[in-house]
């Protein structure tokens, strides 16, 4: 059950974006599955943020 919650929490912004779409837009997207909807139903890109280690000092 925890894995299901983790999956849903990862796509919370995705689900919120889909829920905010007007109903006619959703119907049009469902009726034309061969077309790529322009970033409407795409999940949010994963951002890789690497922590900065600061200036490296030589001993």
TADA-V928993 format. One record per residue. RES is the residue in one small letter. OMEGA is omega in whole degrees, 0 to 359 (none if undefined). D_LAST is the distance of its C-alpha to the last C-alpha in Angstrom with 2 decimals. Layout:
BEGIN
{{RES:OMEGA:D_LAST} {RES:OMEGA:D_LAST}}
END
This chain:
BEGIN
{{x:180:50.15} {x:179:46.56} {x:177:45.70} {x:179:48.60} {x:180:47.37} {x:180:43.86} {x:180:45.45} {x:180:47.66} {x:178:44.91} {x:184:42.92} {x:182:45.99} {x:178:47.15} {x:177:46.52} {x:180:48.14} {x:180:51.15} {x:180:51.41} {x:179:51.45} {x:182:54.19} {x:182:56.16} {x:180:56.16} {x:175:57.75} {x:187:61.47} {x:181:63.76} {x:176:65.16} {x:178:61.70} {x:180:61.06} {x:180:64.45} {x:179:63.78} {x:180:60.43} {x:184:62.14} {x:180:65.05} {x:182:62.91} {x:182:60.34} {x:179:60.14} {x:175:58.50} {x:175:54.85} {x:188:54.85} {x:173:52.47} {x:180:49.54} {x:182:51.98} {x:180:51.67} {x:176:48.18} {x:181:45.71} {x:181:42.87} {x:179:39.88} {x:181:36.90} {x:178:34.00} {x:180:30.55} {x:181:28.08} {x:182:24.46} {x:179:22.31} {x:180:19.67} {x:180:16.09} {x:180:15.28} {x:179:12.71} {x:182:9.65} {x:176:6.44} {x:179:3.79} {x:none:0.00}}
END
